[in-house]
Amino acid sequence: MVVDELDALRERFEGCTALAFADLSTKMILVTDSNSNLRREALDVLCAEAALLLGANGTPALGEQPSDRAAVASASQLRVFLRSEQEPNDVLCCICLPNLDADAFVTDAAACLDRISGGE
């Protein structure tokens, strides 16, 4: 179940504050982790940011080709966006604290996305 996967990822990383599974073809957040308290407007903005950074429907919004990973960092937050290798329109949008172990998180988040996108 998608929510269980998202919950497990969030629990492994204390600095992860919200996770959302999105479909870039529709530019919609499909599922969030069960502890997420983000309002619909904030989720819509998060999905739009993913589409801008990663590109949607095989078309890059920035650069010459769609990207599989992107991050936006500030003093108070780290947002990570990952595209599924199996389903290019499936993405994981992550909001984290800036002190998160980003390398470990991205590795686990990519594996989580592969499981969700692959229907495991």
C-alpha positions as CSV (number, residue, x, y, z in Angstrom):
1,M,0.0,0.0,0.0
2,V,1.4,3.4,-1.0
3,V,0.6,5.1,2.3
4,D,2.4,2.4,4.2
5,E,5.5,2.9,2.0
6,L,5.5,6.6,2.5
7,D,5.0,6.3,6.3
8,A,7.9,3.8,6.6
9,L,10.2,6.2,4.7
10,R,9.2,9.1,6.8
11,E,9.7,7.2,10.0
12,R,13.2,6.2,8.9
13,F,14.3,9.8,8.5
14,E,13.5,12.1,11.4
15,G,14.2,15.1,9.2
16,C,11.5,14.2,6.7
17,T,8.4,16.3,7.3
18,A,6.1,15.4,4.4
19,L,6.0,13.0,1.4
20,A,3.7,13.0,-1.6
21,F,3.4,10.6,-4.5
22,A,2.3,12.5,-7.7
23,D,1.4,11.9,-11.3
24,L,3.0,14.6,-13.6
25,S,0.8,13.7,-16.5
26,T,-2.2,15.1,-14.6
27,K,0.0,17.4,-12.3
28,M,-1.8,15.9,-9.3
29,I,-0.7,14.7,-5.9
30,L,-2.2,11.2,-5.6
31,V,-1.2,10.2,-2.1
32,T,0.5,11.8,0.9
33,D,2.0,10.1,4.0
34,S,-0.5,9.7,6.8
35,N,1.1,12.4,9.0
36,S,1.2,15.1,6.4
37,N,-0.8,18.1,7.3
38,L,-0.2,20.0,4.0
39,R,-3.2,21.8,2.6
40,R,-4.4,21.1,-0.9
41,E,-3.0,24.4,-2.1
42,A,0.5,23.6,-0.8
43,L,0.3,20.1,-2.4
44,D,-0.6,21.7,-5.7
45,V,2.4,24.1,-5.5
46,L,4.6,21.1,-4.6
47,C,3.4,19.2,-7.7
48,A,3.8,22.2,-9.9
49,E,7.4,22.6,-8.7
50,A,8.1,19.0,-9.5
51,A,6.7,19.4,-13.0
52,L,8.9,22.5,-13.5
53,L,12.1,21.0,-12.2
54,L,11.7,17.5,-13.6
55,G,9.6,18.2,-16.7
56,A,6.3,16.5,-17.5
57,N,5.2,14.1,-20.2
58,G,8.8,13.8,-21.5
59,T,9.1,17.5,-22.0
60,P,11.6,19.5,-19.9
61,A,10.5,22.7,-18.5
62,L,14.1,23.7,-17.7
63,G,17.2,22.5,-19.6
64,E,17.3,20.3,-22.7
65,Q,16.0,17.0,-21.3
66,P,13.8,15.9,-18.4
67,S,15.6,15.2,-15.1
68,D,15.2,12.2,-12.8
69,R,16.1,14.1,-9.6
70,A,16.0,17.6,-8.4
71,A,16.4,19.4,-5.1
72,V,15.7,22.9,-3.8
73,A,17.5,24.0,-0.6
74,S,17.0,26.9,1.7
75,A,18.1,27.7,5.3
76,S,14.9,26.2,6.6
77,Q,13.9,23.4,4.2
78,L,15.1,20.9,1.6
79,R,12.7,19.8,-1.1
80,V,13.6,16.7,-3.0
81,F,11.9,15.5,-6.2
82,L,12.5,12.0,-7.7
83,R,11.1,10.5,-10.9
84,S,10.4,6.8,-11.3
85,E,12.5,4.9,-13.7
86,Q,9.6,2.6,-14.6
87,E,6.9,5.2,-14.9
88,P,8.3,8.6,-16.0
89,N,5.2,10.5,-14.8
90,D,5.3,9.0,-11.3
91,V,7.3,11.3,-8.9
92,L,8.0,11.5,-5.2
93,C,7.9,14.9,-3.7
94,C,9.7,15.3,-0.3
95,I,9.9,18.1,2.2
96,C,12.7,17.8,4.7
97,L,14.7,19.7,7.2
98,P,18.0,21.0,5.9
99,N,20.1,18.9,8.3
100,L,18.8,15.6,6.8
101,D,21.3,13.0,5.6
102,A,20.4,13.8,1.9
103,D,22.5,11.0,0.4
104,A,20.9,8.3,2.5
105,F,17.5,9.8,2.1
106,V,17.6,9.9,-1.7
107,T,18.8,6.3,-1.9
108,D,15.9,5.1,0.3
109,A,13.4,7.4,-1.3
110,A,14.3,6.2,-4.8
111,A,13.8,2.6,-3.7
112,C,10.5,3.5,-2.1
113,L,9.4,5.2,-5.3
114,D,10.4,2.1,-7.3
115,R,8.3,-0.1,-5.1
116,I,5.3,2.3,-5.3
117,S,5.5,2.9,-9.0
118,G,6.1,-0.8,-9.7
119,G,3.1,-1.8,-7.7
120,E,5.0,-4.0,-5.3
